[in-house]
Amino acid sequence: MAIQRREGEEHPYWPAGPFKIRLPFVHYRWEYPEMVQGFVMFVVGLAMIPLLEKYLGMPYEAALAFTFVAGVGYILPAILGVPMVPGWITPAIPVVLLFLGGYEPGPEAIQALFALQIEVFFIFLILGLTGWGSKLVNVIPNSLKSGIIIGAGIAALMGELKAGGRIDSTPISLIAGSVVAAYILFSLSFKNVIESSALARRISNFGMVPGMALAMIIGWIVGEYPLPDIQWGITQPDFALMSEYLIFAVGAPSLDMFLLAIPTALIAYVIAFGDILVGKTLVQRVDQVRKDESIEINVDRVHVVTAIRNALHAFFAPWPGLSGPLFTAVHATVCERYAMGRKAMDSIYSGGGTFWQAGLLALFCLPLVSMFKPVLPIALSLTLVLTAYICIMVGMEQLNNPSERGVAGIVAVTLAMPDPKSTVYAIIIGVVLYVLIERPRLMGKHDAKDELIFADPVEDDDKPAEKASS
């Protein structure tokens, strides 16, 4: 029996330095809808296997062992006190692959990826331990933060829509799955259906799973993906073979590799920082709805835990997706169900914790792994499409006036450009435009009264109407 939480208090935990340890069944209950999602959505982690084979030159069995290391990393945030569902730094993957493309698959590429991931580790660790990470959330202009979020969403979507992208090559299954998943997760009309239909409520509990299942079935029917060769038993990843593709076996990177990895590491952090903002915003929204639990969102703890996961990968499973603070689509699903009340989900930690713990168990189930093997791209594509929608939605929601919207739009478009340096350009442009356009006084301090000059003129007039309509 899990430790019970008093009304309005923070969920029970064991203090451990900067962390707050929460374990399933001890501190929170097992959430069955998230368990079902975990048994399906774990395929997103498996979708990294083709990239490991291509860019690091490793066989399938060794790459599969890498996914077990990733699975251990996924369960750490909920255990250590982070109320967000973790994932990759997904929009940074094209930039990382461009960096790895300059090295020969095999030892050289593994060394380069180690150099990159250990630098990402140090960035997160330093910002987390010093407290600078949480200060960045408050110091960075609203328009720049929103522009980064929106731009990351646009970049993720354009990668799928471009000629030769997955939607271009397998349109029927992916478009059908994306439409169904988006309708279940975000549609206002479906929310009305939920209020009157028990079946719709059950479907909504499973988030992305119905859309993904439909995409897989259609993909098999129309021949966009081959039928699976289902095998029975327990998965047997080759950890001995995996050890031959680690830094201990291939040797340390050269100084040049570390230097060349710095720009990519900085770009990855900027994108991950946008993910932190998205995750924090989604949690704050549902925290206002649920009065029975007080959720602590410690940005410094998010940084430290993400640093630990990147160090784990750097030494034991170099990962082209890197370790990011947020699996945006699943985190949104968890938050949506959490907002339905305590009967639906006991705690924000029970939802996020159950999801990846079930996903780690699913990795041992050979029938599941073999069944999903042919359709791994579907999981990755649906994740990117839904991530794009959520990023754009959350980014737009935070903009308060025309000046912020204009600056954020320019930053977003610049960030989404297919250029490895686009993130650097976007940040520079965003800072310059903020100083020139948003600040009421170009030099010196300014107060809130000055900012009223630039407020949206219709904003105040809309509020009474909104209250009346509600």
C-alpha positions, 0 to 999 in steps of 0.5 A: 500500500503506497504512502498516502498524501494529505490534501493539498500537500506535496507527494510523499518522498524520501529526502536524499540531498538535492533529490526526492526519492519516490518509488512505485508501490511505496510512494505512489500507486501503479497507473494501468493506463500509463502501463499500457502506454509504456508497453507500446511507446517503448518502441520510440526508444527502439527507433534509435537502433537504425541510427546506431547501426548506421552512424556508429557502425554497430550490429543490431544486438549491440544496439539493442543492449544500448536501449536497455541502458537508455531504459534505466536512464528514463526511469531516473527522473520520476524516482529522483523527484522530477515531475516530467516524463523524460526523453531525447533532445529530439529536435537536435537529432538532425544537428547531431547526425550532421556532426556524426556524418563527419566521422567514419562509422565505428570507433571514430564516430563513437569517440566523437559522440562521447565527446559531444555527450560528455560536454552536454553532461557538463553543461547541464551539471554546471547549470544545475549545481550553480543554480544558473539553470533556474535563473535562465528561465526567469532572465531570458526574454519571453519572446526568445523563450517562446521563439525557441519553443516554436522554432523547435516544433517547426523544425521537428515537423519540417523534418517529417514533411520534407521530400524524402521524409517519413510522411513523404515515403509512408503517407497513409499510415502516418497521416492517419495515425497523426490525425487520430492521435491529435484528435484524441489528445487535443480536440475540443469536440472529443473533450465534449464526447468524453463527458457523455461517453464512457468508451471515449473516456477509456480511449482518452486514457491511453493517449498516443496509443490508439493513433499509433496502433491505427498507424501500424495496422494501416501500414501493414495492410497497405504494405507501407511496412513489412509484416513482423516475424513475431518471436517468443521468449525473453529478449537477450541483448548482447552486452558483451558485444556492446562493450566493444563499442564503448569508450573503454574499448575504442579509446579517448577522443582527440582534443579536436573532437572535443573542440568540434563538438562544442557548437553542437553541444550548445545547440542541443542545450538551447533546444533542451532548455526549450523543452524544460520551458514546455514541460514546466508550463504544462505542469503549471497548467495542471497544478492550477487544476488539481488542488489535492497535490502541490507540485514542486518544479525544481529546474535545477534538479531537472538539470542535474538529473538530465546531466546524470542521464547524459553521463550514463549514456556517454560512458555506457551507451553513446546515444545520437538522441542525447538525453533530454528532459522531456518526452513532450507528447507523452508528458502532455498525455500524462498531464491531460489525464492528471487534470481529470482528478485524483481518481484518474491519476493519483500523482503526477509522479505515479503517471510519469513513473509508471510509464517508463518503468513499464517501458523498461519491463517491455524491453525484456518481452521478445514478442513485443520487441519483434512485433514492433521491429518493422514499424519503429519509424512510426513511433518516432514520426508520431512523436515528432509530429505531436511534439511540434503541435505541443511546442507551437501551442505552448510557445504561442500561449506565452506571448503577451503582446504584438512586439513579443509575437513578432520577435518570437516569430522571427526567432522561430523561423530562423531556428527552423532553418536547415542550417547547423548554425541556425540556432546560434543565429536565432539567439543572436537575432532574438537578443538584438530584436528584444533590445531594439523592439521590446524594451521601452527604453533602449538604455537604462532601467524601465518599469512596468508602467513603460511596458503598458505602452506596448501591451496588446490594446484588445487584451483588457477588453477581451477579459470581461468577454472571456469571463462572461462566456465562461 
